[in-house]
């Protein structure tokens, strides 16, 4: 009776009002504040444990801080107006004023550095659970701004980080393990056992879309041949030293190729249709282990740690109960089983965002001849809910590379992308693994694409400038060529993408025009659209 009189108690979590409802009265008279989230069993898939949400918040904030710190390694090269990504070229490549970014307010290097510093501070506040009502949206705004400023060097991991930060804005992330909760919760108050709200539903749907989209993209002959994983683990694709060593064992990579496709296709229905503790715990644990292995074996940037953070959110409460019992922390029987629902205003804000997310996921798999409606394209750009998760969907049987061939004053040719090692013919030793880190990997991997080639001349200029500043007169370079190459069916070909200094009237410093011709390029690099059509 005492418990029944405590229904509809209002609490403030992250400065948003939530109503607590006790599930022990399920089936009784409807209480004020009860919603479909605690009345219907159909919403159990959206229920998340508050400790799992807190772990998600801490991991997400930590990744945000780590990303800001890691980007400082290339602060001048990637954020300066005279760096690899001239602001005007980046804005043109993104297209449209709806591709907003705080970086467009000022092109200076100091402003770019300030954005990174603020991103790190917002991530730290989110991880600590301090002012999470403000930290989450600020972190999302800054992460999106930095991603768009350095778009050619960003991959699906950066996009997933931004999407998760957006959904974190609608979750009660400070319920436990936070500075906000320590200051607001009265001593001895029980911990909520289950939380269901539009934000939790959006987060679960986001995870389901990522893996369903990736699995569908892998349903092709190249992936199902069994050789795809071995190719991906090569250092000339996305493999690390560990991945390259594993690629030499077909008895391991061939089964893994089929297992990855089956795992990604099964993850979404299991996540949505069977939200039992056993299934959720097994699925989350398996996915976390899978991404740890991916993190070790491939160069995928932020995707692995961000995906691990997302799966922490769906860990069932029994996981934390077992940890608490082992460590003798508190009495889990004192907790009250509750469901939390937000105000109607929050729900009405999340619903259109989820609609944009679902529509974006559908158009990502549309035929190439089908155009995206302009209103939908604007909505996706405004919300940054891009849902193209077709990672490693097509893995052709070829080796590709990019080199920065520089000529010194004494005629010696070196590769500036690889710390000045002697340049030669064919694939560079170490492949993409010999580049500084994953952002350079992503930039060079897509540099041959028509929309990315515009950054090749500025890349050559930055590499030449940095090299000449760091070396004496005898080691100065006088010309740099950015070249893309491909080895396929025993045939090697290279294309010139850009050079420094720029082409003069006589064409000095450039290869014959035929190698720089877009039509020749498109005919010899398969599956690439004609750049004149963009």
N, C-alpha and C positions, 0 to 999 in steps of 0.2 A: 504493500500500500504506500509505503514511504517512497519507494522508487517511482511508483505510478504518478505521484504528485509532482515529480520534478520534470514533467514533460514540457516542451516548448521553452526551455531555458535558453536565453539568447546570449551568445558569446561573441566577442570581437576577435577575429583571427586575421592578422595582416591588414587591419583597419577595414575589413569588409565584414558585414553582418551575416552570420550563419545561424541557423536554427538547429539545435540538437534534438534528435528524436530517438527514443529507446526502442530497439528492436524486440525487446522482451514483451512488448505489448502488441506484437503483430497479430492482426486479425481482430483486434478490439475496435472500439469506437474511434473514428478518425480524429486525430489530434490537430490542433491549430499548428500550421507550419509543416504538416506532413505533405510529401509530394510523391510523384511517381517513383522517385529514386529509392524510397524506403517502403513503398506500398507494393511494388511489383517485382516478382522474381526475374522478370526480363531485364532488369537493370543491374543484375549481379555482376555482369562482365565489367561494369564501370566502377565497381567498388575497389578502393585501394586502401591499404593500411597506412595510417598517418606516419608511422616510422619509416615505411618504404618511401613515402613522399618526401620525408625529411632527408633520407639518404640520397634520393634523386636530387634534391635541392643542393645538398653539399657537394655532390659529384659534379653537377652542372656548373655551380659557381667556381669550383676548382678548375675545371676545364676552361672556363672563360678567362680566369686569371692566367693560366698557363699559356693560352693562345695569345693574350696580349704581351706577355713576356717574350714568347718565342718570336713574335713579329718584330721585335726591336732589333733582331739580328740584321734585318734588311730594311731598316727604317728609311735610310736615305735612298736606297735603290728602288723601293716600291711605293713610297709615299711622297717623295719629293716631286715638285712639278716638272723637273728636268730628269726624272728617273725613267724606269722602264715603262711606266704607265702614265703618259701625259694625260692630265684630267680630261681634256677635250676629246681625245681618242676613246677614253673609257666611256664617257657619256654617250658618244656616238655608237659604240658597240652595244651598250645596254638598250638604247633606244627609248625615246619618250620621256616626258617630264615626270611620269609616275614612278620611274625608277629613282626614287628619292635617296638622298644620303646627306648626312650632316657634313660630309667631306666636301660637298659642292659649295659650302658657304665660304670656304677659303682654301686656296690651293697651296698654301705655304707648308713647308715641312714642320714648322712649329705647331700648326693646327693639327696636322696628322698625328704628331706625337702626343698632343693633348688628348685626342680622341682615344688613343691606345691607353693612356694613363687612366682616363675616366672609365674605360672598359674594365681595366684591372680592378679599380676601386669598386665598381658596381658588382663585379663577380665576387670579390672578397666579402662585400656586405651580404650578398645572397648566400654564400657558403656559410657565413656565421649566423644567418637568420636575423640580421639587424635591418629594420625598416624594409622588410621584404615586399611590402605593398608598393614601394618605390624602386627598390633595387632591381626587381625582375623586369619591369618595363624599360627602365633606363639601360640595363644590360642588353636587352633585345634591340633597342634603338641604336646603341653604339656598335653592337656586333654587325647588324645589317649595314650600317654606314661604312664600316671598315671593309666588309666583304665586297660591297659594290665598288669601293675605291680601288681594291686590288682584285677585281673579278677574274682576270685571266689566270691568277695563281690560286684560286679557291676551288674546292671540289665539293662532293656531296656531303662530306663531314661538316663543312662550314654551314651548308644549307640546313642540315639536320640540327645543328646547334641553335641556329636562329629559330627554327620551328619549335623546338622544345622550350626555348626561353619564352616564346609567345604563349604557349599553353601553361607555362609556370605562372604567368600573370593571373590565371584564373583558378589556381589551386591554393588551398590552405597550406602552404608549404612551411609555415612557422608553427604548426600545431605542437610539435615536439622538437627537442634538440636545437633550440634557437634562443637567441637573446630576447627576441620579442615575446616568446612564450614564457620564459623565465620571469620576465617583468610583469606579465599580465595574468598568469594562471595562479590562482590561490593555492597555498600549500596543501598537498594531499589530494588534489583534484585528479580523478581517474583519467587515463588516456583513452581517447576514442579508439574503437576497434575497427571501424570500417567507415570509409568516406566515399560517397557517391555524389558527383556534381557534374555539371556540363564540362568543366575543365578536366576532370578525370576521364570522362567519356571521350573527349577530344584527344587526350594523350594516348589512350588505348587504341583509338582509331588510327592515330598517326603511326604507331608502331605496326599495326596490321597492314597499313597501306605500304609502308617501306618494304616489308618482306614479301608481300603479295606482288608488288610491282617488280621487285628484283627477281623473284622466282619466275614470273611470267616472261620477263625479258630473256631469261636463260633457256626457255623452251625453244631451242633451235638446233639445227643439225650440228653446228660447230660445238655447242656446249654438250650436246648429248653424245658426241663421239667419244667422250672420255678423256680427251687430251687437253681440255681447256685449262684445268687447274695447273697442269705441268707448265703450260705456256705462261700463265699469269705469274707463277712463282719464279720465272726467269728474271735475272737482273736487267734484261733488255725489255722487260715489260713492267711489272710492279713488284717484283720479288726483292727481298733483302738477302743478306748472306745466308741466313738460316733457310729462307724460302728456296734459294737457289740450290742449297744442299738437298733439300727435300724433293726438288723437282727431278732428281736423278733416280727416284724410286717409283717406277710406274705402278707397282703393286699397291702403292699408297695413294698416288695422285689420281689414278683412274677411278677407284671406288669413291674417293672424295669428291670427284666431279659430279657423280650422280647423287651422292649424299647431300651436297650443298643445295642442289635444285629441289630435291624432295623436302629438305628441312625448311627452306624458305617458302615453299608452297603450302606446307602444313602449319607453319607458325601462325598465320592469320586466322584460319578457322579454329585452331586450338585456343588461341587467345580470346576469341569472341564467343565461341559456342560452349566451351568447357571451362568456366572460371572457378573450378574447384581448387582447393589448396594444393592437392597433389599435382594436378596438371600444371597450374600456374608456377609452382615451385620448380618442377622438373623442367618446364619450358624456359623459365628465366635463368635457372642455373646452367642449362645447356647452351643458351644463347650467350651468356656471359663468358663461358669457357670458349665457345666458338670465336668470339671476338678477341679474346686474349690471344688465341692462336693466330688469328688474322693479323693482329697487331705485331706479333713477333715475325711473321713470315712475309708480310707485304708492306709496302710503303703507301699507306692510305690516309696519312695525315690524322685528322681529328675524328674520322668516322668511327674507329674502333672504341676509343674512350667515350665518345658521346653516346654511342649505342649501348655501351655498358651502363652508363648513367641512366639511360631510358629504361633498361630492363630492371634496374634496382627498384623503380617505382612500382612494378607489378609483383614483387616478392610478396608472398602471402604472410599474414601476421604470425602464423605458427613458426616461421623462420626466426623471427625476433623473439618469440616466446622461448624457443629452445636455447637461444643465445642467453637470454635473461636467466633461465634456470641453471645453465651451466655456470654462470657467473654470480648466481644468487643475488640478482638485482631485482628488488621489489617483489610484489605478489601479483602475478598476472590475473588471478581470480578476482581482484578488486576492480578490474577495468569494466566499464559499462559498454555494451555493444550499441553503437549509435550510427546513424547515417546523417550526413551533413548535406544540406542543400543551400545554394546561394540565393540571393535576392533575384526577383524576376528580371531586373535590369541586366544583371550579369548573364543570365541565361539567354536573353535576347541578343546580347552582344556575341556570345560564343556561337550560337546557331548559324548566323551568316558566315562566320569564319570557317566553321566546319564545312559548310556548303562550298565555299571557295576551295578548301583543301580537297574535297572529293572531286570537284570539277577539274581541278588541276591534275589530279591523279589520272583521270579519264583521258584528258587531252594529251598527256605525256605519251600515251600509247596509240594516238591517232595516226592514220596514214599520213605520209609526208605531204600529200597533195591537198589535205584538208586544212584550211586556215583556222586559227583560233579566233573566235569572235572578239572584236575590239573591247567590249565591256568586260569580258572575262579576263582578257590579257591585262587590262588596267587594274582589275581587282587583284590579280595574282601579284603584280608588281607592287601595288600599294601595301599589301599584307606580307609580301615575301614568302608566301606559302607555295613555293615551287615544289612540285612533287615528282620530279624526274629521278627515279631511283633505279635506272637501268644500268647499274654498275656491272661491268664485265659481262654485259649481255652478249656481245659479239667479240670473240677472241680469235682473230684471223691467224693463220699459220704463217707468220712473218716476223721479222725482226726490224724494228725501226729505231732511229736515234736522231739526236740533234747535237751538233758540234759548233763551237765558236772558233773557227780557224783564224788565228791572228798571225800576221807576218811582222817579225821584228826588223829593225834596221839592217841587221846583218843577213837577212834573208831566211832565217830559221822560222819554221812554222810551229806554233804551239796552240793548245786548246785552252782558251780562257775560262770556259765553263768548268774545267777540271784542274784548276790551280796551275795552269801553265805547263802541263805535261806535253811532250812532243806529240804533234798531230800526225795522223797517218790515214790510211785508207780503210774503209770498212767500218764495222761497229766499234766504237771506242771500248777500251778495256774497262770492265766494270759496269758498262751500260748506264742505265739511269741511276743505279746505286752509287755511281761516282759523283753525282751532283750533290750540292751542299745539303739539301733537305727536301722534304716532300713538296714544298711550294715551288721550288725550282723544277722538280719533277713534273708537277702538274702544268706549269707554264710551258716547258719544253715538249711535253707529251702532246699537247694540242696546238703547238705553234705552227704546224703545217696547215692547219685549217684556214680557210679563206678569211674568216672574221678575226682570227688571231694573228695572221701574218702581219697586220699593220703595226704590231709591237716589235717586230724583228729589228728594224733599224734603230729604235731607241734602246733595245737590249744590247745591240752591238756597240752603240755609243757609250752606254753606262759601263760595260765591261772594259772597253778601251780606256775610259777616263779613270776608273778605279785602279786598273793595272798600272797605268802610267804614273799615277800619283804615288803608288806604293813602291815603284822601282826606279832605279837610277837611269842615267842617260843611255847606258849601253844596252839596257833591256827594254827600252821603249818600243811599243808596237806602232806601226804606221798604217796598218789596214786590218780590218776585222770582217769576216764573212760568217753569217749565221746560215748553216746548212742543215737541211733535213734529209735523212737517208732511209732507205728501205732495202732489206734483203728478203726476196721472195722467190721461191722456186729456183734457187741457185743464181738468181740475177740480182745484181746490186745496182742501185740508182740513187743519185743525190740531186737535190734541188736547192738553189740559192733562195733564201727567204728575205734576207736584208743584209746590209753592209754598212760599214763606217770606214772612211767618210762616204757621204752620199754620192750617188752616181753623178759624174761630171758629164759634160757634153761629149767627151770622147769615150765615155764608158769605162774609164780607168778604175781599177779596183773591183770590177764586176766580171762575172763569167758571161759567156755569150748569151744574148737576149733569149735564145730558145729555152734555156733552163729557167729563166725568170718569167716566162710567158704563162699566163694563167690557163690558157687553153691546153698547152702541153702538160701543165701540172695536173689538171683535172683528168686528162686522158690516162695518165700514168699512175695516179694514186686513186685506187678504186673506191667507190662509194662516197666520193666527195662531191658536193654540189658545185656548180659553176659559180664562182664569186661574183660574176657580173649579174647574177640573179638576185643578190642580196640588196 
